[in-house]
């Protein structure tokens, strides 16, 4: 586990910083938009990004306190929390219109939801596998790579929440998801 100490140290700090920036970004973009539907769409998407960043933060910081068993246990715990949170967020996203046929971002939102379920399930399975084989460097590496994938997922969601690709364009404002 020592070879991942630098990664976990940097990861704990980076995830905490990104969490703070996500909260600020959501506050700014929601202040710019009076449409309650768009605000709810962004809030749900930001909530899912928040959950994955909290997962990364806790797994990283707890992994610094011990070896493979601690990594396995923290991964199992956070994957379980992530799956439960996703279970609560998906119906809310559906009610908000994230998955509606008329949504320009329907496919992206479906992909985000699917990635959450698959990612947390992979983390859970790998965590359990590591607990049964604590000497496996491959399982440890795989769990670290799950965290790296989670970073990509969280950053993509945060990017979508801010609407950077649509802000400042001459296109008319639309009331549909994440615009």
C-alpha contacts under 8 A as a table, 3 or more apart, distances in Angstrom:
res1	aa1	res2	aa2	distance
1	X	4	X	5.55
1	X	5	X	6.83
1	X	67	X	5.71
1	X	68	X	6.54
1	X	140	X	7.65
2	X	5	X	5.18
3	X	6	X	7.26
4	X	7	X	5.11
4	X	8	X	6.19
5	X	8	X	5.19
5	X	9	X	6.14
5	X	64	X	6.43
6	X	9	X	5.13
6	X	10	X	6.15
7	X	10	X	5.26
7	X	11	X	5.80
8	X	11	X	4.87
8	X	12	X	5.98
8	X	60	X	4.68
8	X	61	X	6.56
8	X	63	X	7.04
8	X	64	X	6.54
9	X	12	X	5.41
9	X	13	X	6.56
9	X	60	X	7.01
9	X	61	X	7.07
9	X	64	X	7.34
10	X	13	X	5.31
10	X	14	X	5.98
11	X	14	X	5.04
11	X	15	X	5.88
11	X	56	X	7.27
11	X	57	X	6.87
11	X	60	X	6.16
12	X	15	X	5.43
12	X	16	X	6.23
12	X	56	X	7.19
12	X	57	X	4.82
12	X	58	X	7.43
12	X	60	X	5.34
12	X	61	X	5.57
13	X	16	X	5.24
13	X	17	X	6.21
13	X	57	X	7.75
14	X	17	X	5.10
14	X	18	X	6.11
15	X	18	X	5.09
15	X	19	X	6.02
15	X	53	X	5.69
15	X	54	X	7.37
15	X	56	X	6.52
15	X	57	X	5.48
16	X	19	X	5.09
16	X	20	X	6.41
16	X	53	X	7.67
16	X	54	X	7.93
16	X	57	X	6.50
17	X	20	X	5.22
17	X	21	X	6.31
18	X	21	X	4.96
18	X	22	X	5.98
18	X	53	X	7.68
19	X	22	X	5.10
19	X	23	X	6.43
19	X	50	X	6.46
19	X	53	X	6.47
19	X	54	X	7.72
20	X	23	X	5.31
20	X	24	X	6.43
21	X	24	X	5.09
21	X	25	X	5.95
22	X	25	X	5.03
22	X	26	X	6.03
22	X	46	X	7.32
22	X	50	X	7.62
22	X	158	X	6.47
23	X	26	X	5.27
23	X	27	X	6.26
24	X	27	X	5.13
24	X	28	X	6.25
25	X	28	X	5.14
25	X	29	X	6.17
25	X	161	X	7.97
25	X	162	X	6.25
26	X	29	X	5.33
26	X	30	X	5.89
26	X	42	X	7.49
26	X	43	X	7.38
26	X	46	X	7.19
26	X	161	X	6.88
26	X	162	X	6.69
27	X	30	X	5.32
27	X	31	X	6.03
28	X	31	X	5.16
28	X	32	X	6.50
29	X	32	X	5.14
29	X	33	X	6.61
29	X	161	X	7.96
29	X	162	X	6.05
29	X	163	X	7.88
30	X	33	X	5.22
30	X	34	X	7.43
30	X	39	X	5.71
30	X	42	X	7.86
31	X	34	X	7.23
33	X	36	X	7.95
33	X	38	X	7.55
33	X	39	X	7.03
34	X	39	X	7.64
35	X	38	X	5.50
35	X	39	X	6.29
35	X	175	X	6.79
36	X	39	X	4.95
36	X	40	X	6.10
37	X	40	X	5.18
37	X	41	X	6.22
37	X	96	X	6.58
37	X	175	X	7.23
37	X	176	X	7.63
37	X	177	X	7.59
38	X	41	X	5.01
38	X	42	X	6.19
38	X	175	X	6.27
38	X	176	X	6.40
38	X	177	X	5.57
38	X	178	X	5.83
38	X	179	X	6.98
39	X	42	X	5.17
39	X	43	X	6.05
39	X	178	X	7.93
40	X	43	X	4.90
40	X	44	X	6.14
40	X	96	X	6.28
41	X	44	X	5.38
41	X	45	X	6.33
41	X	93	X	6.82
41	X	96	X	5.77
41	X	97	X	7.19
41	X	98	X	6.36
41	X	177	X	5.79
41	X	178	X	6.09
42	X	45	X	5.11
42	X	46	X	5.92
42	X	161	X	5.32
42	X	177	X	7.63
42	X	178	X	5.79
43	X	46	X	5.02
43	X	47	X	5.94
43	X	161	X	7.91
44	X	47	X	4.96
44	X	48	X	6.43
44	X	89	X	6.70
44	X	92	X	7.14
44	X	93	X	5.98
45	X	48	X	5.27
45	X	49	X	6.42
45	X	93	X	7.79
45	X	157	X	6.48
45	X	158	X	7.87
45	X	161	X	6.52
46	X	49	X	4.98
46	X	50	X	5.98
46	X	157	X	6.86
46	X	158	X	6.43
46	X	161	X	6.20
47	X	50	X	4.92
47	X	51	X	6.23
47	X	89	X	7.78
48	X	51	X	5.15
48	X	52	X	6.45
48	X	85	X	7.93
48	X	86	X	7.11
48	X	89	X	7.21
48	X	154	X	7.96
48	X	157	X	7.88
49	X	52	X	5.31
49	X	53	X	6.22
49	X	153	X	7.57
49	X	154	X	4.75
49	X	155	X	7.63
49	X	157	X	5.83
49	X	158	X	6.46
50	X	53	X	5.15
50	X	54	X	6.11
50	X	154	X	7.58
51	X	54	X	5.13
51	X	55	X	6.21
51	X	82	X	6.43
51	X	85	X	7.31
52	X	55	X	4.96
52	X	56	X	6.33
52	X	82	X	6.99
52	X	150	X	6.43
52	X	151	X	7.93
52	X	154	X	6.32
53	X	56	X	5.05
53	X	57	X	6.09
53	X	150	X	7.60
53	X	151	X	7.32
53	X	154	X	6.54
54	X	57	X	4.97
54	X	58	X	6.10
55	X	58	X	5.46
55	X	59	X	6.04
55	X	78	X	5.47
55	X	79	X	7.40
55	X	82	X	7.20
56	X	59	X	5.36
56	X	60	X	5.91
56	X	147	X	5.97
56	X	150	X	7.31
56	X	151	X	7.79
57	X	60	X	5.26
57	X	61	X	6.06
58	X	61	X	5.20
58	X	62	X	5.80
58	X	74	X	7.37
58	X	78	X	7.60
59	X	62	X	5.35
59	X	63	X	5.81
59	X	71	X	6.78
59	X	74	X	5.36
59	X	75	X	6.00
59	X	78	X	7.14
60	X	63	X	5.20
60	X	64	X	6.59
61	X	64	X	5.41
61	X	65	X	7.37
62	X	65	X	5.47
62	X	66	X	7.46
62	X	70	X	7.00
62	X	71	X	7.25
62	X	74	X	6.75
63	X	66	X	5.73
63	X	67	X	6.82
63	X	68	X	7.88
63	X	70	X	5.79
63	X	71	X	4.92
63	X	74	X	7.29
64	X	67	X	7.82
65	X	70	X	7.44
66	X	69	X	7.40
66	X	70	X	5.48
66	X	71	X	7.45
67	X	70	X	5.53
67	X	71	X	6.43
68	X	71	X	4.94
68	X	72	X	5.97
68	X	130	X	7.06
68	X	131	X	7.53
68	X	134	X	5.62
68	X	135	X	7.50
68	X	140	X	6.97
69	X	72	X	5.00
69	X	73	X	6.03
69	X	130	X	7.31
69	X	131	X	5.83
69	X	134	X	6.36
70	X	73	X	5.11
70	X	74	X	5.96
71	X	74	X	5.30
71	X	75	X	5.97
71	X	127	X	7.42
71	X	140	X	7.85
72	X	75	X	5.13
72	X	76	X	6.13
72	X	126	X	7.71
72	X	127	X	4.29
72	X	128	X	6.49
72	X	130	X	5.65
72	X	131	X	5.58
73	X	76	X	5.14
73	X	77	X	6.09
73	X	127	X	6.66
73	X	128	X	7.86
73	X	131	X	7.34
74	X	77	X	5.08
74	X	78	X	5.99
74	X	127	X	8.00
75	X	78	X	5.27
75	X	79	X	5.84
75	X	123	X	6.22
75	X	124	X	6.42
75	X	127	X	5.39
75	X	143	X	7.81
76	X	79	X	5.19
76	X	80	X	6.12
76	X	123	X	6.92
76	X	124	X	4.85
76	X	125	X	7.83
76	X	127	X	5.26
76	X	128	X	6.61
77	X	80	X	5.25
77	X	81	X	6.35
78	X	81	X	4.95
78	X	82	X	5.94
79	X	82	X	4.88
79	X	83	X	6.07
79	X	120	X	4.81
79	X	121	X	6.86
79	X	123	X	5.90
79	X	124	X	5.28
80	X	83	X	5.17
80	X	84	X	6.20
80	X	120	X	7.37
80	X	124	X	6.97
81	X	84	X	5.09
81	X	85	X	6.03
82	X	85	X	5.08
82	X	86	X	6.01
82	X	116	X	7.86
82	X	120	X	6.19
83	X	86	X	5.06
83	X	87	X	6.07
83	X	116	X	7.68
83	X	117	X	6.42
83	X	120	X	6.09
83	X	121	X	7.51
84	X	87	X	4.98
84	X	88	X	6.46
85	X	88	X	5.10
85	X	89	X	6.08
86	X	89	X	4.90
86	X	90	X	5.91
86	X	113	X	7.56
86	X	116	X	7.01
86	X	117	X	7.19
87	X	90	X	5.73
87	X	91	X	7.38
88	X	91	X	6.25
88	X	92	X	6.88
89	X	92	X	5.08
89	X	93	X	5.98
90	X	93	X	4.99
90	X	94	X	6.11
90	X	113	X	7.05
91	X	94	X	4.93
91	X	95	X	6.17
92	X	95	X	5.10
92	X	96	X	6.12
93	X	96	X	4.97
93	X	97	X	6.30
93	X	98	X	5.29
93	X	99	X	7.16
94	X	97	X	5.20
94	X	98	X	5.59
94	X	99	X	5.55
94	X	100	X	7.24
95	X	98	X	7.64
97	X	100	X	5.01
97	X	103	X	7.15
97	X	177	X	6.99
98	X	103	X	6.66
98	X	105	X	7.34
98	X	106	X	6.09
98	X	109	X	6.12
98	X	177	X	6.13
99	X	103	X	6.76
99	X	105	X	8.00
99	X	106	X	4.96
99	X	107	X	7.69
99	X	109	X	6.49
99	X	110	X	6.46
100	X	103	X	5.41
100	X	106	X	6.41
101	X	106	X	6.70
102	X	106	X	7.66
103	X	106	X	5.05
103	X	176	X	6.16
103	X	177	X	6.03
104	X	107	X	7.98
104	X	176	X	7.25
104	X	177	X	7.00
105	X	108	X	5.22
105	X	109	X	6.03
105	X	177	X	6.62
105	X	178	X	7.59
106	X	109	X	5.17
106	X	110	X	6.08
107	X	110	X	5.06
107	X	111	X	6.01
108	X	111	X	4.95
108	X	112	X	6.14
109	X	112	X	5.00
109	X	113	X	6.26
110	X	113	X	5.16
110	X	114	X	6.11
111	X	114	X	5.05
111	X	115	X	5.93
112	X	115	X	5.10
112	X	116	X	6.22
112	X	153	X	7.61
112	X	157	X	7.66
113	X	116	X	5.18
113	X	117	X	6.50
114	X	117	X	5.24
114	X	118	X	6.11
115	X	118	X	5.11
115	X	119	X	5.64
115	X	153	X	7.82
116	X	119	X	5.12
116	X	120	X	5.98
117	X	120	X	5.47
117	X	121	X	5.97
118	X	121	X	5.08
118	X	122	X	6.02
119	X	122	X	5.13
119	X	123	X	6.14
119	X	146	X	7.16
119	X	150	X	7.47
120	X	123	X	4.96
120	X	124	X	6.02
121	X	124	X	5.02
121	X	125	X	6.11
122	X	125	X	5.12
122	X	126	X	5.97
122	X	146	X	7.77
123	X	126	X	5.19
123	X	127	X	5.89
123	X	143	X	6.49
123	X	146	X	6.58
124	X	127	X	5.11
124	X	128	X	6.22
125	X	128	X	5.23
125	X	129	X	6.11
126	X	129	X	4.92
126	X	130	X	6.02
126	X	139	X	6.45
126	X	142	X	7.37
126	X	143	X	6.52
127	X	130	X	5.09
127	X	131	X	6.29
127	X	143	X	7.26
128	X	131	X	5.09
128	X	132	X	6.48
129	X	132	X	5.18
129	X	133	X	6.22
129	X	139	X	7.34
130	X	133	X	4.92
130	X	134	X	5.15
130	X	135	X	7.84
130	X	136	X	6.88
130	X	139	X	5.83
130	X	140	X	7.01
131	X	134	X	5.51
133	X	136	X	5.84
136	X	139	X	5.42
136	X	140	X	6.54
137	X	140	X	5.07
137	X	141	X	6.08
138	X	141	X	5.09
138	X	142	X	6.02
139	X	142	X	4.91
139	X	143	X	6.25
140	X	143	X	5.26
140	X	144	X	6.39
141	X	144	X	5.05
141	X	145	X	6.20
142	X	145	X	4.99
142	X	146	X	6.24
143	X	146	X	4.97
143	X	147	X	6.55
144	X	147	X	5.19
144	X	148	X	6.49
145	X	148	X	4.87
145	X	149	X	6.18
146	X	149	X	5.02
146	X	150	X	6.10
147	X	150	X	4.85
147	X	151	X	6.32
148	X	151	X	5.13
148	X	152	X	6.69
149	X	152	X	5.17
149	X	153	X	6.29
150	X	153	X	4.90
150	X	154	X	6.01
151	X	154	X	5.11
151	X	155	X	6.02
152	X	155	X	5.22
152	X	156	X	6.11
153	X	156	X	5.25
153	X	157	X	6.29
154	X	157	X	5.15
154	X	158	X	6.07
155	X	158	X	4.97
155	X	159	X	6.01
156	X	159	X	5.09
156	X	160	X	6.28
157	X	160	X	5.06
157	X	161	X	6.12
158	X	161	X	4.96
158	X	162	X	6.35
159	X	162	X	5.42
159	X	163	X	6.50
159	X	164	X	6.56
160	X	163	X	5.13
160	X	164	X	7.13
160	X	165	X	7.92
160	X	178	X	6.90
161	X	178	X	6.44
163	X	166	X	5.38
163	X	167	X	5.93
163	X	178	X	6.52
163	X	179	X	6.23
164	X	167	X	5.10
166	X	169	X	5.76
166	X	171	X	7.96
166	X	179	X	6.73
173	X	179	X	7.08
174	X	179	X	6.26
175	X	179	X	6.85
176	X	179	X	6.05
